């Protein structure tokens, strides 16, 4: 099973091979970059806006054609938002079914950037399942509300990934929107005070993003989550009749969590290209 993130840009594409943890198989993905919503950048700020502002302007390959879209990520469990334009009705209409996952779908994932003690070698310049996710774990007193939650530095030793269908979230003109929460489930034992309960984990920095898949993700009991090219499935195990290719964007996203309040209004992640050492 392959997992991967983020999108698109300017007609430039590369091919990436994405392998999920524990998977022995791989499938290729069209990998794009997102770009700021401005024609020019001055002093680090956009000088003019587009329909995506203040979100990133991205591109995705859908049904063999490059489509424009908007992308954003917000902390507080990682909340991803993707909006697509010009989506064919055949991918989200009556020919597909949200119930069995055969419609146009997206998969959003979070990968870490820090070396884990005793773990495999972490490469923070890519989406690497061997890297830990640095952030803050928030805990609260039993019966307390989110505003009283206390945070403590924490490194998550796994990757995070979730999928969702666009079916039912599109207009007749082919404008589709979907949001997806990618959350960590942790034990109350990680809280400093044993009488407290775990509330949420928020990454301060991660590599990742969102992929789209034309035919949704399969439900094969052996290797679930493969991208399918069409809505057709093998009846014996629910696997893809034809394996598809995800359209993804891999980015580095960071957030200042010094004033973060669980459940409150917080600044979105700042996402851009994954830094590369010279």
C-alpha positions as CSV (number, residue, x, y, z in Angstrom):
1,X,0.0,0.0,0.0
2,X,1.4,3.4,-1.0
3,X,0.8,6.6,0.8
4,X,1.7,10.1,-0.4
5,X,1.0,13.8,-0.2
6,X,0.8,17.0,-1.9
7,X,0.4,18.5,-5.3
8,X,1.4,20.4,-8.3
9,X,2.4,23.3,-10.5
10,X,3.3,25.2,-13.7
11,X,3.1,22.2,-15.9
12,X,6.2,20.7,-14.3
13,X,5.9,17.2,-13.0
14,X,8.2,14.4,-11.7
15,X,7.6,10.8,-10.9
16,X,7.9,9.5,-7.4
17,X,7.6,6.0,-6.1
18,X,5.7,5.9,-2.8
19,X,5.8,3.0,-0.4
20,X,3.7,2.8,2.7
21,X,5.3,1.4,5.9
22,X,5.4,-2.4,5.8
23,X,4.5,-2.5,2.1
24,X,6.4,-4.7,-0.3
25,X,4.7,-3.2,-3.4
26,X,4.8,0.3,-4.8
27,X,2.9,2.4,-7.4
28,X,4.0,5.5,-9.1
29,X,2.4,8.9,-8.4
30,X,2.3,12.1,-10.5
31,X,4.1,14.5,-8.1
32,X,3.6,18.2,-8.4
33,X,4.4,21.3,-6.4
34,X,2.0,23.9,-5.1
35,X,2.8,27.6,-5.4
36,X,1.8,30.8,-3.5
37,X,-1.4,32.5,-4.8
38,X,0.5,35.4,-6.5
39,X,2.2,36.2,-9.8
40,X,5.1,37.8,-7.9
41,X,6.5,37.5,-4.4
42,X,8.0,40.6,-2.7
43,X,9.5,40.5,0.7
44,X,8.1,37.0,1.2
45,X,4.5,38.2,0.6
46,X,2.1,37.8,-2.4
47,X,1.7,41.0,-4.5
48,X,-1.6,40.0,-6.1
49,X,-4.2,37.4,-5.2
50,X,-6.0,34.6,-7.1
51,X,-9.2,32.7,-6.5
52,X,-7.3,30.4,-4.1
53,X,-6.0,33.2,-1.8
54,X,-4.8,32.8,0.8
55,X,-4.6,29.1,0.1
56,X,-1.9,27.6,-2.2
57,X,-2.7,27.2,-5.9
58,X,-2.1,23.6,-7.0
59,X,-2.6,21.3,-9.9
60,X,-3.7,17.7,-10.0
61,X,-3.9,15.1,-12.8
62,X,-7.5,14.0,-12.9
63,X,-8.9,11.7,-15.7
64,X,-5.6,12.3,-17.6
65,X,-5.9,16.1,-17.6
66,X,-4.2,18.7,-15.4
67,X,-6.8,20.4,-13.2
68,X,-6.4,23.5,-11.0
69,X,-7.0,23.3,-7.3
70,X,-6.5,25.0,-3.9
71,X,-4.8,23.5,-0.9
72,X,-4.4,24.4,2.8
73,X,-3.5,22.7,6.1
74,X,-4.5,23.8,9.6
75,X,-3.1,22.6,12.9
76,X,-5.3,21.2,15.6
77,X,-5.2,17.6,14.5
78,X,-4.0,18.2,10.9
79,X,-7.0,19.5,8.9
80,X,-6.4,19.4,5.2
81,X,-8.6,21.2,2.6
82,X,-8.6,20.6,-1.1
83,X,-10.8,22.3,-3.7
84,X,-10.7,21.1,-7.4
85,X,-12.0,22.7,-10.6
86,X,-13.2,21.1,-13.8
87,X,-13.8,17.6,-12.3
88,X,-15.6,15.3,-14.8
89,X,-19.0,14.2,-13.6
90,X,-18.2,10.6,-14.3
91,X,-15.8,10.5,-11.4
92,X,-18.2,11.8,-8.8
93,X,-21.7,11.0,-10.2
94,X,-24.0,8.1,-10.4
95,X,-21.4,5.8,-11.9
96,X,-19.5,5.7,-8.7
97,X,-20.5,4.9,-5.1
98,X,-19.3,6.7,-2.0
99,X,-20.3,3.6,0.1
100,X,-17.7,1.3,-1.6
101,X,-15.1,4.0,-2.2
102,X,-15.2,4.0,-6.0
103,X,-15.5,7.8,-6.5
104,X,-12.8,10.4,-7.0
105,X,-11.0,10.5,-3.6
106,X,-8.1,12.1,-1.8
107,X,-5.6,10.8,0.7
108,X,-3.8,13.2,3.1
109,X,-0.7,12.1,5.0
110,X,1.7,13.4,7.5
111,X,5.4,12.3,7.7
112,X,8.0,13.4,10.2
113,X,11.3,15.2,9.9
114,X,13.3,14.1,13.0
115,X,15.5,11.2,13.7
116,X,14.0,8.6,16.1
117,X,16.2,7.1,18.7
118,X,17.1,3.6,17.7
119,X,15.0,3.9,14.5
120,X,16.0,3.7,10.9
121,X,17.9,6.5,9.1
122,X,15.6,9.5,8.7
123,X,15.8,11.6,5.5
124,X,14.0,14.9,6.2
125,X,14.4,15.9,2.6
126,X,11.7,13.5,1.5
127,X,8.5,11.8,2.9
128,X,10.2,9.2,5.0
129,X,8.3,6.8,7.3
130,X,11.4,6.3,9.4
131,X,11.2,9.9,10.6
132,X,9.4,11.0,13.7
133,X,6.8,13.8,13.7
134,X,7.8,16.6,16.1
135,X,5.0,18.5,17.8
136,X,2.9,19.1,20.9
137,X,0.6,16.6,22.7
138,X,-2.2,18.4,24.5
139,X,-3.8,16.9,27.6
140,X,-6.6,18.1,29.9
141,X,-8.1,17.4,33.2
142,X,-11.0,14.9,33.0
143,X,-14.1,17.0,32.6
144,X,-12.2,20.1,31.5
145,X,-12.6,21.9,28.2
146,X,-10.2,22.5,25.4
147,X,-9.2,26.0,26.5
148,X,-7.7,24.6,29.7
149,X,-5.6,21.9,27.9
150,X,-1.9,21.8,28.6
151,X,0.7,21.1,25.9
152,X,4.0,19.2,26.1
153,X,6.6,18.5,23.5
154,X,6.1,15.1,21.9
155,X,7.5,13.1,19.0
156,X,5.1,10.8,17.2
157,X,6.8,7.6,16.1
158,X,4.5,6.8,13.1
159,X,3.0,8.3,10.0
160,X,-0.6,9.5,9.7
161,X,-2.9,9.1,6.8
162,X,-6.6,9.2,6.0
163,X,-8.8,9.1,2.9
164,X,-12.1,10.7,1.9
165,X,-14.3,10.7,-1.2
166,X,-15.3,13.9,-3.1
167,X,-18.7,12.3,-4.0
168,X,-21.6,14.5,-2.8
169,X,-19.3,17.5,-2.5
170,X,-19.3,18.7,-6.1
171,X,-21.3,21.2,-8.2
172,X,-22.6,20.6,-11.7
173,X,-19.8,22.8,-13.0
174,X,-17.2,20.3,-11.6
175,X,-16.1,22.3,-8.6
176,X,-15.4,19.9,-5.8
177,X,-14.4,20.5,-2.1
178,X,-13.3,18.2,0.6
179,X,-11.7,18.5,4.0
180,X,-10.0,15.8,5.9
181,X,-8.8,15.5,9.5
182,X,-5.6,13.4,10.0
183,X,-5.4,12.8,13.7
184,X,-3.2,10.7,16.1
185,X,-4.8,8.5,18.7
186,X,-2.6,8.3,21.8
187,X,-3.0,6.8,25.2
188,X,-3.6,9.0,28.3
189,X,-0.3,7.6,29.6
190,X,1.6,10.1,27.6
191,X,0.2,13.0,29.7
192,X,2.5,14.3,32.4
193,X,-0.3,14.2,35.0
194,X,-1.7,10.7,35.3
195,X,-5.1,12.1,36.1
196,X,-5.3,13.9,32.8
197,X,-6.6,12.6,29.4
198,X,-5.1,13.0,26.0
199,X,-6.9,15.5,23.8
200,X,-4.9,15.9,20.6
201,X,-1.5,15.9,18.9
202,X,-0.4,18.8,16.8
203,X,2.6,18.6,14.5
204,X,4.9,21.7,14.6
205,X,6.6,20.5,11.4
206,X,5.9,17.8,8.9
207,X,6.5,16.7,5.3
208,X,3.3,15.6,3.4
209,X,0.1,16.8,1.8
210,X,-2.7,15.3,-0.2
211,X,-3.1,13.0,-3.2
212,X,-6.1,12.5,-5.5
213,X,-7.1,9.2,-7.0
214,X,-9.6,8.9,-9.9
215,X,-11.3,5.6,-8.9
216,X,-11.0,5.8,-5.2
217,X,-9.0,3.5,-2.9
218,X,-9.7,-0.2,-2.8
219,X,-10.9,-2.3,0.2
220,X,-8.7,-5.4,-0.5
221,X,-8.5,-7.1,2.9
222,X,-4.8,-8.0,2.3
223,X,-3.5,-4.7,1.1
224,X,-6.3,-2.0,1.4
225,X,-5.8,1.5,0.2
226,X,-4.4,1.1,-3.3
227,X,-5.4,3.7,-5.8
228,X,-7.7,2.4,-8.5
229,X,-7.8,3.8,-12.1
230,X,-11.6,3.3,-12.4
231,X,-14.6,2.3,-10.2
232,X,-14.3,-1.3,-11.2
233,X,-13.3,-3.8,-8.5
234,X,-12.4,-7.5,-8.4
235,X,-15.5,-9.1,-6.8
236,X,-13.5,-11.8,-4.9
237,X,-11.5,-9.4,-2.7
238,X,-12.5,-5.8,-3.5
239,X,-9.1,-5.0,-5.1
240,X,-8.7,-2.6,-8.0
241,X,-9.6,-4.1,-11.4
242,X,-7.0,-1.6,-12.8
243,X,-4.4,-0.1,-10.6
244,X,-4.3,3.7,-10.8
245,X,-1.8,6.5,-10.3
246,X,-2.2,9.1,-7.5
247,X,-1.6,12.8,-8.2
248,X,0.2,14.2,-5.2
249,X,1.9,17.2,-3.6
250,X,4.8,16.8,-1.2
251,X,5.5,19.9,0.9
252,X,7.1,21.0,4.2
253,X,4.6,22.5,6.5
254,X,5.4,24.4,9.7
255,X,3.4,26.2,12.4
256,X,4.2,28.3,15.4
257,X,2.4,26.5,18.3
258,X,3.5,28.9,21.0
259,X,0.0,30.4,21.2
260,X,-1.9,27.5,19.9
261,X,-5.3,26.8,21.6
262,X,-7.0,23.4,20.9
263,X,-10.4,24.1,19.4
264,X,-9.6,27.8,19.0
265,X,-8.9,30.0,15.9
266,X,-5.3,29.4,15.0
267,X,-3.0,30.4,12.2
268,X,-2.7,27.9,9.3
269,X,0.4,25.9,8.4
270,X,2.9,27.7,6.2
271,X,3.6,25.1,3.4
272,X,6.3,25.2,0.7
273,X,8.8,23.0,-1.1
274,X,10.7,20.5,1.1
275,X,14.2,22.1,1.8
276,X,17.1,20.4,0.1
277,X,20.7,20.5,1.3
278,X,23.1,21.8,-1.3
